[in-house]
């Protein structure tokens, strides 16, 4: 008799999870989170750097919270998923709504999966240059890594 309420609860939770994923998938490319919008409106830069808070880049539901980060040769980056949303980060970028996978010469191969509310380190970046990373799930979610 107790399995019927548990089954109903499971169905409701599954439906909520699916609706949440659908909402995240339907986020318009090019929109920014309120955190990023507030940071930009206060005059701060859209780029992170090792001098201003470490080599950490946060990700929200469908965007990197900064568009680029500058690091020193030999350093790594810590990606922090601040929400319970999956991300798959790889070498490449979104260009006009189309995924363009690709790895620049000297870039480390990046293929990192996030399940939600987790942190992963990528790198080290041992060659100076500009490297593109993107989320294969969320259209328009790009990060530029500048290594000096």
HELIX and SHEET records of a PDB file:
HELIX    1   1 UNK A    2  UNK A   25  1                                  24    
HELIX    2   2 UNK A   34  UNK A   41  1                                   8    
SHEET    1   A 6 UNK A  47  UNK A  49  0                                        
SHEET    2   A 6 UNK A  68  UNK A  71  1                                        
SHEET    3   A 6 UNK A 142  UNK A 147  1                                        
SHEET    4   A 6 UNK A 129  UNK A 135 -1                                        
SHEET    5   A 6 UNK A  87  UNK A  95 -1                                        
SHEET    6   A 6 UNK A  98  UNK A 101 -1                                        
SHEET    1   B 6 UNK A  47  UNK A  49  0                                        
SHEET    2   B 6 UNK A  68  UNK A  71  1                                        
SHEET    3   B 6 UNK A 142  UNK A 147  1                                        
SHEET    4   B 6 UNK A 129  UNK A 135 -1                                        
SHEET    5   B 6 UNK A  87  UNK A  95 -1                                        
SHEET    6   B 6 UNK A 111  UNK A 114 -1                                        
SHEET    1   C 3 UNK A  56  UNK A  59  0                                        
SHEET    2   C 3 UNK A  77  UNK A  81  1                                        
SHEET    3   C 3 UNK A 119  UNK A 122 -1                                        
END                                                                             
